[in-house]
Amino acid sequence: MYLNEKAWEVEPEDLYEASDALKNFLDVYKVLAGKYGRPEGYVPSEDEPYFRSVTYSIAKWLSEVDIEYRRLYLSFWNRRCVYTPDEEYEVYEGHTALRGGTEAVLNDSFMLSICLDDRWKRAEIPAVLFSLADNAESPVVVRNVFSAAQLAEEPLAAALKATFAITIYTYEDLWERRSRLFPHLRFCPSVKRDLENLEKSYIRQIVKKLSELEEYSSKYPGQPFRPELLTKTTPESDSTMDMYQKQHTFRDENGVEYEASWHMRFTGISGRIFFVPDYTDTEMLVCYIGKKLPNATYPT
């Protein structure tokens, strides 16, 4: 889940409200870390949660609260995953840009909010997704978690359980089990090296995205590719493929070259999974997993 950085910017009315809001937030975290085995939360790279108060800081609260909540907060913060916000899209709620909301929408996930303002006490937050590359916008809904009670309700409970249908702890394990876990996906040999260069914190997202590709391939063999059935899956532009053809060309297990334009995204490093959707009638070819490849809009 992605921390709603804006929810922390509200000035609490008093010390009791601040303390109650933090405890409620950590009650949510306790369920995520315990029942669902999800102790990490995604936090924008430059952000540190704090109260906009000159009289009541996180440090002061930690010095006063009971030991259970102190341990929960330290667990949350020490096990956080820091990500670089996406530079191609932005989600706005009214006039407010939500980095956590942006990543939640792009990755078909949830935003995690602390309740210092009734504005964030909503399970669904209407918003607008802006594409900075082509200056387009579309209405979206940000799924928002603000209470531990929500985690036992559908459809949130089902979505969380689905996330953990496959348990993988290392990239080595993922590579060794790829044929059994994803029988409708083939992998370029270079993907093994890609995985070796990634931080462990991205593994859940990568497994989720590969599972999505596997499910699609098993359901629609031999049919024309329908990217709208996958989460935020887009092709590179023609100009990008002309300018950076070499960087988007990969060899399969037989040494045959393929150009990969279609890609999914994952959070942390502006991550991308490039693939060939029509490798065979029943299989996709996963070509690359890693940092965003250079393109015409954002050359690197």
C-alpha positions in Angstrom: 0.0 0.0 0.0 1.1 3.6 -0.7 1.2 6.2 2.1 -1.1 9.1 1.6 1.5 11.8 2.2 -1.1 14.6 2.2 -3.0 13.1 5.0 0.0 13.7 7.4 0.0 17.5 6.6 -3.1 18.3 8.5 -2.6 20.3 11.8 -4.2 18.2 14.6 -6.7 20.1 16.7 -5.2 18.8 19.9 -2.9 16.2 21.4 -5.7 13.7 21.9 -6.7 13.8 18.2 -3.2 13.4 17.1 -2.6 10.4 19.4 -5.9 8.7 18.4 -5.1 9.2 14.7 -1.7 7.7 15.0 -3.0 4.7 17.0 -5.8 4.1 14.4 -3.2 4.2 11.6 -1.0 1.7 13.4 -4.0 -0.6 14.1 -4.3 -0.8 10.3 -0.6 -1.5 10.0 -0.8 -4.2 12.6 -3.4 -6.1 10.6 -1.5 -5.7 7.3 1.8 -6.9 8.9 0.2 -9.7 10.9 -2.8 -11.2 9.1 -1.6 -10.5 5.6 2.2 -10.6 6.1 2.6 -7.1 4.6 4.9 -5.1 6.9 6.1 -2.8 4.3 4.5 0.5 3.2 5.5 2.5 0.2 6.7 6.0 1.0 7.8 8.8 -1.4 11.6 9.1 -1.4 11.8 12.6 0.1 9.0 12.3 2.6 9.0 11.6 6.3 5.6 11.4 8.1 5.1 14.1 10.7 2.4 16.3 12.2 2.3 19.9 11.1 2.4 21.0 14.7 5.0 23.0 16.6 3.8 21.5 19.9 3.3 17.8 19.1 5.9 15.8 17.1 6.3 12.1 16.3 9.3 12.1 18.6 7.2 13.5 21.5 4.4 11.0 20.8 6.8 8.1 20.8 8.2 9.2 24.1 4.7 9.1 25.7 2.8 6.3 24.1 2.8 2.7 25.4 5.4 0.3 24.2 3.2 -1.7 21.8 2.4 1.3 19.7 6.0 2.5 19.8 7.1 -0.8 18.5 4.5 -0.8 15.7 5.5 2.7 14.6 9.2 1.8 14.5 8.4 -1.4 12.6 6.3 0.6 10.1 9.0 3.2 9.5 12.1 0.9 9.6 10.5 -1.5 7.1 9.1 1.1 4.7 9.9 0.9 1.0 11.1 4.2 -0.4 10.0 4.9 -4.0 10.7 7.5 -6.6 7.3 9.1 -7.7 6.2 8.4 -11.2 7.2 11.2 -13.5 4.8 10.4 -16.4 1.5 10.5 -14.5 -0.1 12.5 -11.6 -3.4 11.9 -9.7 -5.2 14.9 -8.4 -8.0 15.0 -5.9 -9.4 18.5 -6.5 -6.3 20.7 -6.6 -4.2 18.3 -4.5 -1.6 16.1 -6.2 -1.4 12.7 -4.5 1.8 10.8 -5.0 0.6 7.9 -3.0 -2.7 8.0 -4.9 -0.8 8.1 -8.2 1.1 4.9 -7.4 -2.1 3.2 -6.0 -3.9 3.9 -9.3 -1.0 2.9 -11.6 -0.3 -0.3 -9.7 -4.0 -1.3 -9.0 -3.3 -1.0 -5.3 -4.5 1.0 -2.3 -3.6 4.3 -0.6 -3.1 4.2 3.2 -4.3 7.3 5.1 -4.0 8.6 8.6 -7.3 10.2 9.8 -6.5 13.8 10.8 -9.2 15.1 8.4 -12.6 13.7 7.4 -11.5 14.3 3.8 -9.5 11.0 4.0 -12.2 9.0 5.7 -13.5 7.6 2.5 -13.0 4.1 1.0 -13.1 5.5 -2.5 -11.8 8.9 -3.5 -12.8 10.3 -6.9 -9.8 11.9 -8.7 -8.3 12.6 -12.1 -5.3 10.9 -13.6 -3.2 13.2 -15.7 -0.8 11.8 -18.3 2.1 14.3 -18.6 3.5 12.8 -21.7 0.4 13.4 -23.9 -1.4 16.0 -21.8 -4.5 13.8 -21.4 -6.7 13.2 -18.3 -9.2 10.6 -17.2 -11.4 10.1 -14.1 -10.2 7.5 -11.7 -11.1 6.3 -8.2 -8.3 6.0 -5.6 -9.0 3.1 -3.2 -8.3 4.3 0.3 -7.7 2.5 3.5 -8.2 4.5 6.7 -9.6 2.0 9.2 -8.7 -1.6 10.4 -12.3 -2.6 10.0 -12.1 -2.1 6.2 -9.5 -4.9 6.0 -12.1 -7.5 6.8 -14.6 -6.2 4.3 -15.1 -7.1 0.6 -13.8 -6.4 -1.9 -10.7 -5.2 0.0 -10.2 -8.5 1.8 -10.4 -10.5 -1.4 -7.9 -8.2 -3.1 -5.4 -8.5 -0.3 -5.7 -12.3 -0.3 -5.2 -12.5 -4.0 -2.0 -10.5 -3.6 -0.5 -13.3 -1.5 -1.7 -16.2 -3.6 1.9 -16.8 -4.6 4.7 -16.6 -1.9 8.1 -15.8 -3.3 10.9 -14.5 -1.0 13.9 -14.2 -3.3 14.6 -13.5 -7.0 16.5 -16.7 -7.2 13.4 -18.6 -6.1 11.3 -16.7 -8.6 13.7 -17.6 -11.5 14.0 -21.2 -10.5 10.2 -21.6 -10.2 9.2 -19.5 -13.2 8.1 -22.4 -15.4 5.8 -23.8 -12.7 4.4 -20.5 -11.5 4.0 -19.0 -15.0 3.5 -21.8 -17.5 2.2 -19.4 -20.2 5.2 -17.0 -19.9 8.6 -17.4 -21.5 11.6 -15.4 -20.3 14.6 -14.0 -22.1 17.8 -15.3 -20.4 18.8 -11.7 -19.7 15.9 -11.4 -17.3 17.8 -13.5 -14.8 20.5 -10.8 -14.7 17.8 -8.1 -14.5 16.4 -9.7 -11.3 19.9 -10.0 -9.7 20.2 -6.2 -10.0 16.9 -5.4 -8.2 16.3 -4.7 -4.6 14.3 -7.3 -2.7 11.5 -4.8 -1.9 10.2 -4.9 -5.4 9.6 -8.7 -5.5 5.9 -8.6 -4.4 5.0 -6.2 -7.2 6.9 -8.1 -9.8 5.2 -11.4 -8.9 1.8 -9.6 -9.0 2.5 -8.2 -12.4 3.8 -11.5 -13.8 0.7 -13.3 -12.3 -1.5 -10.8 -14.2 0.3 -11.6 -17.4 0.0 -15.3 -16.7 -3.7 -15.1 -16.0 -4.3 -13.1 -19.2 -2.3 -15.6 -21.4 -4.2 -18.6 -20.0 -7.6 -17.0 -20.6 -7.1 -15.6 -24.1 -4.9 -17.9 -26.1 -4.6 -17.1 -29.8 -6.7 -14.0 -29.5 -5.8 -10.4 -30.5 -4.0 -8.7 -27.7 -6.3 -6.6 -25.5 -4.1 -4.3 -23.3 -7.2 -2.8 -21.6 -7.6 -6.1 -19.7 -4.3 -5.5 -18.0 -3.3 -2.9 -15.4 -1.9 0.3 -17.0 -0.2 -1.5 -19.9 1.0 0.7 -22.7 3.3 0.6 -25.7 6.3 2.8 -26.4 5.7 5.5 -29.0 6.9 5.0 -32.6 9.5 7.8 -32.0 10.9 5.9 -29.0 11.2 2.7 -30.9 13.0 4.5 -33.7 15.4 6.3 -31.4 16.0 3.5 -29.0 15.5 0.3 -31.0 18.6 -1.3 -29.7 17.7 -0.8 -26.0 14.3 -2.4 -26.7 15.6 -5.5 -28.5 16.1 -8.7 -26.7 17.0 -12.3 -27.4 14.9 -15.3 -26.4 16.2 -18.7 -25.3 16.9 -19.6 -28.9 18.8 -16.5 -29.7 16.0 -15.0 -31.8 15.7 -11.2 -31.5 12.4 -9.5 -30.6 11.6 -5.8 -30.1 9.6 -5.2 -27.0 7.3 -2.1 -26.9 4.5 -3.2 -24.5 5.2 -2.7 -20.8 3.7 -2.7 -17.4 5.0 -0.6 -14.5 6.0 -1.2 -10.9 6.9 1.2 -8.1 10.2 2.1 -6.5 12.5 2.9 -9.4 10.0 3.8 -12.1 10.1 0.1 -12.8 9.0 -1.5 -16.0 8.3 -5.1 -17.3 8.6 -5.2 -21.1 7.1 -8.1 -22.9 6.0 -9.4 -26.3 2.3 -10.3 -26.1 2.1 -12.6 -29.2 5.3 -14.6 -28.8 3.3 -17.8 -29.5 -0.5 -18.4 -29.7 -0.4 -19.4 -26.0 2.6 -17.6 -24.5 4.0 -14.2 -23.9 7.7 -13.4 -23.8 9.0 -11.4 -20.8 12.0 -9.5 -22.1 13.1 -7.1 -19.4 12.4 -6.3 -15.7 14.0 -3.2 -14.3 14.4 0.5 -14.4 12.5 2.4 -17.1 14.2 2.2 -20.5 15.0 5.4 -22.3 12.2 6.9 -24.4 11.7 10.0 -26.5 10.0 11.9 -23.7 12.4 11.0 -20.9 15.8 10.0 -22.4 18.3 8.6 -20.0 
